[in-house]
Amino acid sequence: MTTLGKVLVFVNLIFSLGVGYLGIMSFTARTHWAKATEEYKKNVEISQASNQALAAQAAKAEQDKAAEVSAANKRVEAAAGELADTRARLATLTGEYNQQKAALQQSQASVQASQEEARRRQRDVVAMQGTVKQLTDERQRLIESTAKMRDDKVAAEIERSTALNRAKELEVRLQEAEKQLARLQSRPGGSSGGAQPTTNPPPEDVEGRVVTADPSGYLRLSIGSDSGLAKGHTLELFRLSPPKYLGRVRVVEVTAHEAVAQPVGRLADKPAPGDRVRSRISGGG
């Protein structure tokens, strides 16, 4: 075989291989194209179904949107009505606020006036307290003065009653003395005897009260020897309410804290517990 024949055989072989490759590629391409076409058809069907679903969703969305828009419009209308009501209430509240503000200003002015009045009254109260203290002090002085005047009056009444009783007693004693003197004169050499003196007060000024008064005339007194009292001493008996001089008593028994006395002569009234005894009455003796 010649070289040309070999070349031709080789070229023919190459051409056969190329044709075979092209046939294979064509078959492969047809296979791929059919498969791609089938997939495309499926994708188209899926896309159409998806588009139909999207269209239904879009229609439903449009309906929902329309419903929402209608509801929103209604809410807007309701909100507009509420806004109008709110503005009206706001205007009313503003008016009320202005009224209350004016009333508050008036109240503040009244409070300030009240505070000033309270301060003035407090000053008046302080002044009145000073006046009340002065009146209280004056009242206390008057009470003390009245008490002293009452005591002086009681002492004066007792002194007056004492003086009257003493005058009566002296008159009786004088009459008895005149009678006794007449008897003595009618009996030559007669003697009057040693009569016990009717007045014998303690050396110290003592005062006590009647504890008990016996029907027989004996009186139990609240003072005794510890007050300077001794047997034979005389005391003036009187009553404070009402003021009254009763007479004179003489101590017949005495202990440290008590004594027993009996009337000297006739008393102005029946003694009773609570009556007073004293050494002397307003300088009397």
Stockholm file with secondary structure:
# STOCKHOLM 1.0

chainA/1-285         MTTLGKVLVFVNLIFSLGVGYLGIMSFTARTHWAKATEEYKKNVEISQASNQALAAQAAKAEQDKAAEVSAANKRVEAAAGELADTRARLATLTGEYNQQKAALQQSQASVQASQEEARRRQRDVVAMQGTVKQLTDERQRLIESTAKMRDDKVAAEIERSTALNRAKELEVRLQEAEKQLARLQSRPGGSSGGAQPTTNPPPEDVEGRVVTADPSGYLRLSIGSDSGLAKGHTLELFRLSPPKYLGRVRVVEVTAHEAVAQPVGRLADKPAPGDRVRSRISGGG
#=GR chainA/1-285 SS CCHHHHHHHHHHHHHHHHHHHHHHHHHHHHHHHHHHHHHHHHHHHHHHHHHHHHHHHHHHHHHHHHHHHHHHHHHHHHHHHHHHHHHHHHHHHHHHHHHHHHHHHHHHHHHHHHHHHHHHHHHHHHHHHHHHHHHHHHHHHHHHHHHHHHHHHHHHHHHHHHHHHHHHHHHHHHHHHHHHHHHHHHSTTCCCCCCCCSCCCCSSCCEEEEEEECTTSCEEESCCGGGTCCTTCEEEEEETTTTEEEEEEEEEEECSSCEEEEEESCCSSCCCTTCEEESCSTTCC
#=GC SS_cons         CCHHHHHHHHHHHHHHHHHHHHHHHHHHHHHHHHHHHHHHHHHHHHHHHHHHHHHHHHHHHHHHHHHHHHHHHHHHHHHHHHHHHHHHHHHHHHHHHHHHHHHHHHHHHHHHHHHHHHHHHHHHHHHHHHHHHHHHHHHHHHHHHHHHHHHHHHHHHHHHHHHHHHHHHHHHHHHHHHHHHHHHHHSTTCCCCCCCCSCCCCSSCCEEEEEEECTTSCEEESCCGGGTCCTTCEEEEEETTTTEEEEEEEEEEECSSCEEEEEESCCSSCCCTTCEEESCSTTCC
//
